[in-house]
């Protein structure tokens, strides 16, 4: 997966005050799993400290531990955009480059 253009991951939210809720699944090559998990771990604390971050969970599928699943909730599109521009987020995307075993699935969710 090409993470060079993270702008493609910005959801089409009609109003900025709508929550930005994301479910991202990233299949990782087994040989790189520990490395990618360490990259993800480095983003956890600073992301949770972002003013616009309401939730950020880093998990793996129980039936496929090489597929990392992230659940993220940001207060608004602007808050998510700031997250994407953060140095630690960019470092994660750069580090994951060429270490996936398939195409990541990024799903934008709407609150009911």
GROMACS elastic network, one bead per residue, 0.5 to 0.9 nm:
[ bonds ]
;  ai    aj funct       b0    kb
    1     4     6  0.89803   500
    1    96     6  0.86025   500
    1    97     6  0.67501   500
    1    98     6  0.66278   500
    1    99     6  0.82694   500
    1   100     6  0.65754   500
    1   101     6  0.85515   500
    1   102     6  0.70262   500
    1   103     6  0.54806   500
    1   104     6  0.67523   500
    2     5     6  0.71971   500
    2     6     6  0.87203   500
    2    93     6  0.87392   500
    2    97     6  0.63808   500
    2    98     6  0.75726   500
    2   103     6  0.88786   500
    3     6     6  0.57566   500
    3    90     6  0.89723   500
    3    93     6  0.55172   500
    3    94     6  0.68229   500
    3    96     6  0.77451   500
    3    97     6  0.62224   500
    4     7     6  0.87933   500
    4    90     6  0.88432   500
    4    93     6  0.72789   500
    4    94     6  0.70742   500
    4    97     6  0.79532   500
    5     8     6  0.61495   500
    5     9     6  0.81639   500
    6     9     6  0.54800   500
    6    10     6  0.75433   500
    6    84     6  0.70499   500
    6    85     6  0.88031   500
    6    90     6  0.83496   500
    6    93     6  0.79475   500
    7    10     6  0.54883   500
    7    81     6  0.83689   500
    7    84     6  0.78937   500
    8    11     6  0.80204   500
    9    84     6  0.88206   500
    9   106     6  0.74510   500
   10    13     6  0.86384   500
   10    77     6  0.78211   500
   10    80     6  0.77640   500
   10    81     6  0.70945   500
   10    84     6  0.85769   500
   11    20     6  0.75736   500
   11    22     6  0.88768   500
   11    77     6  0.76039   500
   11   108     6  0.65228   500
   12    77     6  0.87290   500
   12   108     6  0.87908   500
   13    16     6  0.67817   500
   13    17     6  0.89186   500
   13    18     6  0.68890   500
   13    19     6  0.85490   500
   13    20     6  0.77286   500
   13    76     6  0.88767   500
   13    77     6  0.69327   500
   14    17     6  0.88362   500
   14    18     6  0.76096   500
   15    18     6  0.55932   500
   15    76     6  0.84347   500
   15    77     6  0.80497   500
   16    19     6  0.79265   500
   16    20     6  0.89441   500
   16    75     6  0.89950   500
   16    76     6  0.55091   500
   16    77     6  0.52664   500
   16    78     6  0.65531   500
   17    20     6  0.88743   500
   17    75     6  0.71709   500
   17    76     6  0.50701   500
   17    77     6  0.71642   500
   17    78     6  0.84581   500
   18    75     6  0.71924   500
   18    76     6  0.54159   500
   18    77     6  0.70533   500
   18   110     6  0.86287   500
   18   111     6  0.86673   500
   19    73     6  0.69336   500
   19    74     6  0.58054   500
   19    77     6  0.69054   500
   19   110     6  0.77656   500
   19   111     6  0.74319   500
   20    72     6  0.79336   500
   20    73     6  0.57385   500
   20    74     6  0.50040   500
   20    75     6  0.64048   500
   20    76     6  0.54722   500
   20    77     6  0.57274   500
   20    79     6  0.82878   500
   20    80     6  0.67758   500
   20   108     6  0.73759   500
   20   109     6  0.74822   500
   20   110     6  0.77654   500
   20   111     6  0.88227   500
   21    71     6  0.76024   500
   21    72     6  0.57302   500
   21    74     6  0.63880   500
   21    75     6  0.86963   500
   21    76     6  0.89982   500
   21   107     6  0.84358   500
   21   108     6  0.58385   500
   21   109     6  0.52245   500
   21   110     6  0.67359   500
   21   111     6  0.76848   500
   22    70     6  0.77708   500
   22    71     6  0.58018   500
   22    72     6  0.50861   500
   22    73     6  0.64249   500
   22    74     6  0.85731   500
   22   106     6  0.70196   500
   22   107     6  0.57248   500
   22   109     6  0.59803   500
   23    69     6  0.70578   500
   23    70     6  0.57614   500
   23    72     6  0.65215   500
   23    73     6  0.89968   500
   23   105     6  0.80913   500
   23   106     6  0.60057   500
   23   107     6  0.51168   500
   23   108     6  0.64941   500
   23   109     6  0.74815   500
   24    68     6  0.80481   500
   24    69     6  0.55640   500
   24    70     6  0.50758   500
   24    71     6  0.65606   500
   24    72     6  0.82859   500
   24   104     6  0.70816   500
   24   105     6  0.57066   500
   24   107     6  0.61548   500
   24   108     6  0.85520   500
   25    60     6  0.85887   500
   25    61     6  0.89066   500
   25    67     6  0.64038   500
   25    68     6  0.56075   500
   25    70     6  0.64262   500
   25    71     6  0.89331   500
   25   103     6  0.89150   500
   25   104     6  0.55587   500
   25   105     6  0.51534   500
   25   106     6  0.64750   500
   25   107     6  0.85409   500
   26    66     6  0.83115   500
   26    67     6  0.54571   500
   26    68     6  0.51450   500
   26    69     6  0.63826   500
   26    70     6  0.83541   500
   26   100     6  0.69367   500
   26   101     6  0.83749   500
   26   102     6  0.77387   500
   26   103     6  0.72573   500
   26   105     6  0.66445   500
   26   106     6  0.84894   500
   27    30     6  0.89916   500
   27    64     6  0.87960   500
   27    65     6  0.89550   500
   27    66     6  0.59064   500
   27    68     6  0.62526   500
   27    69     6  0.86613   500
   27    99     6  0.87351   500
   27   100     6  0.54764   500
   27   101     6  0.53910   500
   27   102     6  0.57475   500
   27   103     6  0.71795   500
   27   104     6  0.63283   500
   27   105     6  0.87957   500
   28    31     6  0.82990   500
   28    32     6  0.67378   500
   28    33     6  0.59764   500
   28    36     6  0.76729   500
   28    66     6  0.53432   500
   28    67     6  0.59103   500
   28    68     6  0.72959   500
   28    96     6  0.84655   500
   28    99     6  0.60039   500
   28   101     6  0.50841   500
   28   102     6  0.74706   500
   29    32     6  0.55023   500
   29    33     6  0.63396   500
   29    66     6  0.69370   500
   29    67     6  0.88778   500
   29    99     6  0.57798   500
   29   100     6  0.52636   500
   29   102     6  0.84448   500
   30    33     6  0.50871   500
   30    34     6  0.82158   500
   30    65     6  0.89818   500
   30    66     6  0.60689   500
   30    99     6  0.89068   500
   30   100     6  0.88734   500
   30   101     6  0.82565   500
   31    34     6  0.77217   500
   31    35     6  0.85005   500
   31    99     6  0.86096   500
   32    35     6  0.52937   500
   32    36     6  0.61030   500
   32    37     6  0.85460   500
   32    96     6  0.88448   500
   32    99     6  0.62607   500
   32   100     6  0.83000   500
   33    36     6  0.52219   500
   33    37     6  0.60274   500
   33    38     6  0.85720   500
   33    65     6  0.89191   500
   33    66     6  0.64752   500
   33    67     6  0.89601   500
   33    99     6  0.84327   500
   34    37     6  0.50717   500
   34    38     6  0.61956   500
   34    39     6  0.87096   500
   35    38     6  0.51621   500
   35    39     6  0.63760   500
   35    40     6  0.87633   500
   35    95     6  0.86954   500
   35    96     6  0.87949   500
   36    40     6  0.61951   500
   36    41     6  0.85750   500
   36    92     6  0.80413   500
   36    95     6  0.73482   500
   36    96     6  0.63001   500
   36    99     6  0.79386   500
   37    40     6  0.50064   500
   37    41     6  0.60750   500
   37    42     6  0.86576   500
   37    68     6  0.82619   500
   38    42     6  0.63043   500
   38    43     6  0.89779   500
   39    42     6  0.52649   500
   39    43     6  0.69207   500
   39    88     6  0.87923   500
   39    91     6  0.78820   500
   39    92     6  0.56227   500
   39    93     6  0.89808   500
   39    95     6  0.71403   500
   39    96     6  0.80581   500
   40    43     6  0.53476   500
   40    44     6  0.66902   500
   40    58     6  0.75964   500
   40    89     6  0.88271   500
   40    92     6  0.65337   500
   41    44     6  0.52998   500
   41    45     6  0.78469   500
   41    58     6  0.81061   500
   42    45     6  0.70978   500
   42    46     6  0.78818   500
   42    88     6  0.73075   500
   42    92     6  0.82717   500
   43    46     6  0.57824   500
   43    47     6  0.58825   500
   43    48     6  0.85342   500
   43    88     6  0.57757   500
   43    89     6  0.65001   500
   43    91     6  0.88981   500
   43    92     6  0.74534   500
   44    47     6  0.53260   500
   44    48     6  0.61874   500
   44    49     6  0.86935   500
   44    56     6  0.73014   500
   44    57     6  0.81352   500
   44    58     6  0.78857   500
   45    48     6  0.52197   500
   45    49     6  0.62670   500
   45    50     6  0.89308   500
   46    49     6  0.50151   500
   46    50     6  0.64846   500
   46    88     6  0.78644   500
   47    50     6  0.52600   500
   47    51     6  0.88189   500
   47    53     6  0.67177   500
   47    55     6  0.89351   500
   47    56     6  0.73659   500
   47    83     6  0.71959   500
   47    86     6  0.89040   500
   47    88     6  0.85316   500
   47    89     6  0.84123   500
   48    51     6  0.80636   500
   48    52     6  0.87215   500
   48    53     6  0.58659   500
   48    54     6  0.74225   500
   48    55     6  0.69499   500
   48    56     6  0.65154   500
   49    52     6  0.84786   500
   49    53     6  0.72029   500
   50    53     6  0.53532   500
   50    54     6  0.85949   500
   50    79     6  0.82530   500
   50    82     6  0.88918   500
   50    83     6  0.76796   500
   51    54     6  0.81447   500
   51    74     6  0.89889   500
   51    75     6  0.85302   500
   51    79     6  0.77848   500
   52    73     6  0.85831   500
   52    74     6  0.54200   500
   52    75     6  0.50108   500
   52    76     6  0.70683   500
   52    78     6  0.83802   500
   52    80     6  0.74414   500
   52    82     6  0.86716   500
   52    83     6  0.85099   500
   53    56     6  0.72665   500
   53    72     6  0.78008   500
   53    73     6  0.61599   500
   53    75     6  0.62481   500
   53    76     6  0.88951   500
   53    79     6  0.71470   500
   53    80     6  0.78872   500
   53    83     6  0.84225   500
   54    72     6  0.77470   500
   54    73     6  0.53161   500
   54    74     6  0.54525   500
   54    75     6  0.64289   500
   55    71     6  0.74591   500
   55    72     6  0.54820   500
   55    74     6  0.70792   500
   56    70     6  0.71090   500
   56    71     6  0.56912   500
   56    73     6  0.64801   500
   56    74     6  0.86798   500
   57    69     6  0.81297   500
   57    70     6  0.55599   500
   57    71     6  0.50926   500
   57    72     6  0.64873   500
   58    68     6  0.72584   500
   58    69     6  0.61323   500
   58    71     6  0.67557   500
   58    72     6  0.87677   500
   59    65     6  0.89143   500
   59    67     6  0.86661   500
   59    68     6  0.57986   500
   59    69     6  0.50465   500
   59    70     6  0.60724   500
   59    71     6  0.81767   500
   60    63     6  0.86490   500
   60    64     6  0.72497   500
   60    65     6  0.52846   500
   60    66     6  0.70079   500
   60    67     6  0.56480   500
   60    69     6  0.52608   500
   60    70     6  0.81558   500
   61    64     6  0.50229   500
   61    65     6  0.52776   500
   61    66     6  0.75551   500
   61    67     6  0.58299   500
   61    68     6  0.65202   500
   61    69     6  0.67504   500
   62    65     6  0.59269   500
   62    67     6  0.89269   500
   63    67     6  0.88743   500
   64    67     6  0.56800   500
   64    68     6  0.85732   500
   65    68     6  0.70133   500
   66   101     6  0.88723   500
   67   101     6  0.89991   500
   73    76     6  0.86820   500
   73    80     6  0.84604   500
   74    77     6  0.73054   500
   74    78     6  0.86943   500
   74    79     6  0.59823   500
   74    80     6  0.57744   500
   74    83     6  0.88810   500
   75    78     6  0.82148   500
   75    79     6  0.61867   500
   75    80     6  0.77890   500
   76    79     6  0.51406   500
   76    80     6  0.64417   500
   76    81     6  0.86666   500
   77    80     6  0.50631   500
   77    81     6  0.60827   500
   77    82     6  0.86375   500
   78    82     6  0.62077   500
   78    83     6  0.86069   500
   79    82     6  0.51731   500
   79    83     6  0.63220   500
   79    84     6  0.88284   500
   80    84     6  0.62874   500
   80    85     6  0.87612   500
   81    84     6  0.51170   500
   81    85     6  0.64238   500
   81    86     6  0.88883   500
   82    85     6  0.51446   500
   82    86     6  0.63500   500
   83    86     6  0.52680   500
   83    87     6  0.87956   500
   83    88     6  0.88383   500
   83    89     6  0.67828   500
   84    87     6  0.83903   500
   84    88     6  0.89007   500
   84    89     6  0.58650   500
   84    90     6  0.68560   500
   85    88     6  0.85586   500
   85    89     6  0.68613   500
   85    90     6  0.66426   500
   86    89     6  0.53089   500
   86    90     6  0.62984   500
   86    91     6  0.86241   500
   87    90     6  0.51360   500
   87    91     6  0.60422   500
   87    92     6  0.86385   500
   88    92     6  0.62350   500
   88    93     6  0.88037   500
   89    92     6  0.51056   500
   89    93     6  0.64281   500
   89    94     6  0.86688   500
   90    93     6  0.51625   500
   90    94     6  0.60959   500
   90    95     6  0.84814   500
   91    94     6  0.50760   500
   91    95     6  0.59656   500
   91    96     6  0.85503   500
   92    95     6  0.51028   500
   92    96     6  0.61230   500
   92    97     6  0.86532   500
   93    96     6  0.52410   500
   93    97     6  0.63315   500
   94    97     6  0.53430   500
   95    98     6  0.83255   500
   95    99     6  0.80292   500
   96    99     6  0.53271   500
   96   100     6  0.69507   500
   97   100     6  0.73055   500
   98   101     6  0.83959   500
  100   103     6  0.72522   500
  100   104     6  0.78339   500
  101   104     6  0.88310   500
